[in-house]
Structures are given as structure tokens and as C-alpha cells.
């Protein structure tokens, strides 16, 4: 058997399932079936989710298993959350780039920027 393909290799859009078959009983069901949240993820993202579940949500262990930095693992998880329609957490940390962009645009002063960056 081949691994499940969730995205159209040409357009990148979600695929639908049109046929389900039981090898044991031989029954075949045809129609149009949604893959649900699984269809919104790439094969690589599904593999990441599988490993995350196997590691019981421990991102540090997952990062070690994949031999990647913790921040890289968090970034990949954020991409998955976004693909599923959620907003990634920022752990209460200030987005330094956003603060600096606001400072450059003169939306805030130096004192306000320093106060935000110290949080």
C-alpha cells in the first residue's frame, strides 16, 4: 500500500476520497468523502503529528528524535496549527520584530519600545 496523499500534486489543493474498499469483505463504497483536518496537512506535517503523539506532546523529545532544534520543532508545529485554521501561540512573548517595526514607523517612541521589549 502507498501512503495517503492529502494534497493535489499539481495545484496543492485538498483532495477528496471517492472510493472506500474493504479488502477483507470486498465491499466498495463510492461517493465524495472529505478527509477532514487530515486533508489540510501535507504528508510531512502528518508524519510530524504522528511523532508528536507518539512522544505524548513532548516537543523537546520530538526535536531530539528528529535531530532538529527545539525552536525548529515549535515553528513546524505553528505551521500545522495555522494549516488547521488556528493561531499559533507566542507563549506570552513579545514579537520583537513587530515592536521594532512599530518603532521604525514612529507608531511608538523609544521608551515604549524599550518597555515592550523588556516584557
RAPEWO-V690395 format. One record per run of one state. SS is the DSSP state (a for helix, b for strand, c for the rest). FROM is the first residue (numbers start at 1). TO is the last residue. If there is no record, write none. Layout:
SS_FROM_TO / SS_FROM_TO
This chain:
c_1_6 / b_7_7 / c_8_13 / b_14_14 / c_15_15 / b_16_21 / c_22_27 / b_28_34 / c_35_35 / a_36_40 / c_41_42 / a_43_54 / c_55_58 / a_59_66 / c_67_69 / a_70_83 / c_84_95 / a_96_104 / c_105_109 / a_110_118 / c_119_119
